[in-house]
Amino acid sequence: MTTIHYKLLTPGPLTTTDTVKAAMLVDHCTWDDDYKVITTGIIKNLLQLANVSEAAYTAVLMQGSGTFGVESVLTSSVGQADHLLILANGVYGLRMAEIAQHAQLSYDVLEFPYNQVPDAQVVAEFLDSHPEITHLAMVHCETTTGILNDIQAISQVVKNRQLTFIVDAMSSFGGIPIDVTGLNIDFLISSANKCIQGVPGFSFIIAKKEAMLATKGKAISLSLDLYEQWETMSKDGKWRFTSPTHVVIAFEQALQELAKEGGVAARHARYQANMTRLRALFRANGLLAYAPEENQSPIIATFHLPSQEIDFKEMYDFIKAEGYAIYPGKLLDLNTFRVGVIGEIYQADIARVSDIFEAYLADKKIEG
């Protein structure tokens, strides 16, 4: 079978460096002290990336995809006497509701249109009429559409009511500066294969220590018990259950490469430049973005196809043959597709992808 090499224009898994891939060629024993030191080093590095005090905050790694991390936090922090409010303006906000439903948590969902950010005033009014709410959870970068939600405005509403604030920063942490302390975030969840540019295999949670301690005994899952995972790992870096050793080593390498690039600010600047150019070049080709420019994340964008007759699979195959993989749209009522600009993607890639789309549309005799 012939292997086709192509770059991923996705929100993660994404295109990694050869050096991140090469790091996985070394095998490690989970009980080995050298390996446990790597885990504790990663935790320390994550706290530094979050720019939080080690006296007030802690971090823990959790096996599985980002959804595992979200489920771990929700099912470990929302107790029987608690009530959760989920803000949703996309699929990943609604996924939190699925988790809450399966776990039989007490919860409400406040939905907003997919092309709008959650309105802080609407949230405040809802909270004032529902005094039973103790926790609020939301997505920062909603990759359903590419919209970047205003967690700062919501954080003020949460802070004024002394609620537990849970932020799914899956597709933003490491690629967008987040003032974790200033936003009074209790739990922030992200994943190895997103903006830090590692490979899939574990999620991680950055949390206030007091919020972490408050989860003790609340978890309804054995393997996703956040407190037990943290208590075990915080001793010497030992994971409770078998860890994805190769993924951990790759993540350590990815963290080093993030630092070498110039940290979160430099990576954010690269991503933002990619997105700005992508929207401009696509607009010239007649491909209009779904999200308003003021709410566009520098991670991924949704675009309208200029004709209902275009078949996404055919377009996908054409673009893949030219060296890139795009994402299908998530909006069932519209003919859309998505393009991510994170990972090892640079200005030259954006220009090349624009040329490929231009060629495809010309072949279909669709003018911009």
N, C-alpha and C positions, 0 to 999 in steps of 0.2 A: 504494500500500500504506500503510495506517494504521500509524504507529509507536506502540506501547504503551509508556508510560514506567512503569517499576516499579523498586523497590529490590531489591537482591540480598542475600538472607539466606544467604550462601555463605562458604566460607573463602578466596575469592579465585579469579578476579577478583571484585571487590567494588564496592559503590557508591562512586564518587569524588565529590569536590566539583566544582562548576562551574568553579572556578579551575584545578584540575588538568587538566580537559578543555580549558579555554581555552588553556593553555600549549602545547598541541599544534598550535595554529593558525599557529605560526611555523616556517618551514623553516630548516634549518641544513645547512651543508656539513661533511662529516666531517673535512675537512682544515683547516677554519678554526680559527685560534687561539682565538677566543672560545668555540667549542664544546669544544675540548680543555681549556680552563680549567674549563668546567662539569664535565667528567668528573673531573678531578683534585680539584675541590671536593667532588664527591660522595664520592669515596674518602676524603678527609679527614673528611668528615661521618660516614661510616659507622664509622670508627675511633673517633670521639668518642662515637657512640651506643653502641658496644660497650664504651666506657670502658677502652680498652686503650692501652698505650704505643706511640707510633709508632716507637720504637726497637726494640721487640720484635715488633710485629705489622704486617701490611700487608693490603691489600684489592685485589681485582680484580673487574671486571665481566665477565660472560660472556653473549654473545648466546643467546637462547632461553629456554625455560621453566625452572622450577626443576629439573626432571629433568635438563636439560642441565648445570646446575651440579653436581648430584650425580654425574652420569656423568663430568664433567670431573675432579672430585676423586678419585673412586675409580680411574679409569683412568690418572690421572697420579701418584698417590701410592703405589699398591700395585704394587710392582715384581715382577720374576720370582722374586726370592728371598724375597718377603714372603708373608704369609698373613693374610687378612682374616676377622674374625668379625663377622657382622651380627646384631643383636638385632632381632627382629620380633614385634610384637603387633598388626599391621594390614597393610593393603595396601601402604603406602608403605615399610615395612621390607622387605616381600617384593619390592618393586620394585628395591630395591638389590641383592637377590639375582639378579634378572633381569639387571641391568646386569653384575654380576660373571660370571654365566654366559655372556652374550653376548661379553664381553671375554676370556673364558677365564682369569679370575683364579683364584688359589688361595684358596678361601674355605670357610667353614662358616656355617650359619644356626642360631641358637638361637631357637626359637619359643616364645612364651608365649601364653596365652589372650587373646583380643581384649579381654576386660573386666578384664584385670590388667596392671599395669606390670611390666616386667622386674625380676626378683628379683636384687638385687646378690649375695647369697650363692650363688645358683645360677650366676650368671655367673662369680664368683670360682672356684668349684669346676671349672667347665668350662675356664677358662683354665689352672688348675693342672694339669689332665690333658691340655692341648694346648699345650705349651711352644713350638710352632712359630708361634703366633699373634703377629703384629707390629702389627696395626691392628684397631681396634674401631669400628664405625659403628652409629649408632642414630638414630631419629627422636625429636625432643623432643615436639612436639604431633602425635599420630597422628590425623589428621582422618578416618580411617576410622570412628572411634567418637567422637572428641572427647576422648579420654584424654590427660592431660598426663603424660608419662613422667618418672621421677625421675632426671634426668641427674646430679644431685649425688651420689647414692649410687653410680651407675655410675662416675662420674669418679674417685672414690677408689679403686675397684678397678683402674681403668686406670692411674692415677698410680702405684700401688704396684708395678705390673709394667712401668712405663716403655713403655707402648704408645702408638701414635699414635691420638689420639681424634678421630673425625669425627662431627660432629653436624649432622643435617638439621634446621635451625631454620626451615624454610620458613614455617610458619604461627605462629611465635612471636616471632621477632626483630622488635623495634620495638614489640611489643604486650605483651611480658612481659619484665621485667628478667632479664638473663642475665649472670652473673659470668664472662665469658669467660676472664679471667686466672686467677681463683680455681678455676675448674673445669678448668683446664689443657687447654682445648680447642685442638687443633692446627688443625682446619679447621671453620669454621662456614659453612653454606650457607643462603641465603635468596633471596627473589625480590622483584622490584619491585612486584608486584601483591598483596602480602599486607598485613601490619600497618602498613607505612609508607604504604599507601594510594595507590600509584601504579597504573599500568596494565601489562598483560602485555607482555613483550618482552625482558627480560634477567633473569638471576640474578646474584647476587654472592657472593663468597667472602671471608671474613675469616680470615686464617691467620697462624700464627707465621711469622716470616721464615725461621727455620731449617728449618721444615717445608716452606715454599715452595721454598727453595733445594734441598732434598733431592729435589724432584720433577724436577729437570733431567734430561732425556734418558729419562725413564720412560714418558712418554705414548705410547699406542698409536693416538691419533687426531691428525690434523692440526689440525682446527678447534677441538677441545676440549683442546688441549695447555695445561694450566694455567700451566706455567712460561713458555712462549713468550708467552701472552697477558699475563701479569703483567710480564715483562721489557719488552715493547713498550709497554704502557700506562703503566708506572711512569716512563718517560722524560719524556713530555710530555702524557699523556692520550690519545694516538692509539690507536684500536682497530686490531687486526690486520686484520680484515675489516669489511665494511660494518656499521655499528652502527645500532640502531633510534633514530634521532635524536629523533623526536617523543616516544618513550617516555622517553628520557633527560631531556628538558626537563620533561616531566610529573613525573618522579621528583624532580627538583630542587625543583619547586614543592611536591610532597608533603612533602619533608623540611622545607621552611620552615613548612608548616602543622603538622607534627608538633611542631616547636619552639614554635610559637605556642600550641598546645594545652597545652603544659607538659612536653613530652618523653615518654619511655617510661613513666614512673611515672603521669602523668596519663592517658595513653591506656589503660594497663593498668587503671586504676581505672574508667574508663568501660566498657571491655569487661567487666570483672568484675561491675559493677553490672548491665549488660545481661543477663549470663548468670544471675546470681542471681535476677533478676526473672523471666526466661524460664522457668527450671525451676519456680519457685513458681507462676506463673500457669498453666503447662501442667499441673502436677500437679493443680491445682484442676479442670482440664478432663478429668482422667483420662488425661493423656498422660505416661507415666512415662519418665524418662531411663534410658538403658542403662548409662551409666558411674556408678560410685559417686561421691557428691558430693565425697569427698576427693581423687578423681583427675580430676575434671572440669576441663577447660581453659576459659579464658574466651574461647574462639575459636569453637567449634562444638560442638553436642550432638546425639547420636542419641536418638531417642524411639521407643518402641513404639507402634504403632497399636493402638487399643483393640479392633479387630475385624479378623479375617482377611478380611472381606468388603469392606473399604475398598480401592478401587483408587487407587494412588498418582497415576496420570496424571490421573484425574478430580479428585482433591483438589488436585493441583498447578495445574490449569487454573482451579479455583475461586479459589484463593488469588492466583494471578497476576492474574486479572481485578480483584481488589481492591487490586492495587498492589505485590505482593511475590512474589519467586521463592524457593522453598525447594530443598533438595537431596534426591535419592533416597537411600535407605539403601544401605550397602555390605555388610550382613550378609545373605548369601544364604539362611540358614536361618531368618531372622526377618523379620516384616513391620514394617519400620522406615522412618523418614525422618530427615533431618538439617536443623538450623536453625543458621545462623551468625549471630554478633552483632557482627562487625567491619565496618570501613568506616564510612560515614556513617549509622550506625544509633544511635539514642538511645532513652531510656526511653519516649518517646511512641510510637516504632515498636514496641517490645516489647508495650506495652499494646494497640496497634491489631492486631497480629498475633494476640495471644491472643483478642481479640474475634472476629477472622475465623475462627479455628479453632473457637471456641465456636459460631459461627453454622453452620459447615459440619457439625459433629457433631450439632447440633440438627436440621439439615435431614435428616441420615441417621438421626435418632432414636436416637442413641447418647448416653447420659448419662455424665457424668464421675463 
